[in-house]
């Protein structure tokens, strides 16, 4: 069974915030869902632990399955000053043209970012989840890890 992971996309000044782990791998912020914790709660907790940002809005976008994880991907509007914390040793800001940083990213993070960048936006710039995901939104947010 694959590990349940909450993965968060945070946009800061036209870039996407990434964390670097102790091994030098660059990833989207996120981590495992604890027993008894919803994926939404895990997303908020992991964002705060790894970046010191506080999510004041989280939007479920889609599920993504990688070789080792089942990612519940959220978009976050967050406040605070981004600082590396917990198991993140550094923070990076990614823009689509940054091939050097892209080469250091996990395959799953590259794939999730590519999907994210294809999502339509509403008039305020907030991404819109894919239509097929909207029907499962409430279920995804309410489900807790077992």
HELIX and SHEET records of a PDB file:
HELIX    1   1 UNK A   39  UNK A   51  1                                  13    
HELIX    2   2 UNK A   99  UNK A  104  1                                   6    
HELIX    3   3 UNK A  107  UNK A  118  1                                  12    
HELIX    4   4 UNK A  131  UNK A  134  1                                   4    
HELIX    5   5 UNK A  137  UNK A  142  1                                   6    
SHEET    1   A 5 UNK A  54  UNK A  65  0                                        
SHEET    2   A 5 UNK A  69  UNK A  79 -1                                        
SHEET    3   A 5 UNK A   3  UNK A  12  1                                        
SHEET    4   A 5 UNK A  15  UNK A  21 -1                                        
SHEET    5   A 5 UNK A  26  UNK A  32 -1                                        
SHEET    1   B 5 UNK A  54  UNK A  65  0                                        
SHEET    2   B 5 UNK A  69  UNK A  79 -1                                        
SHEET    3   B 5 UNK A   3  UNK A  12  1                                        
SHEET    4   B 5 UNK A  15  UNK A  21 -1                                        
SHEET    5   B 5 UNK A  88  UNK A  94 -1                                        
END                                                                             
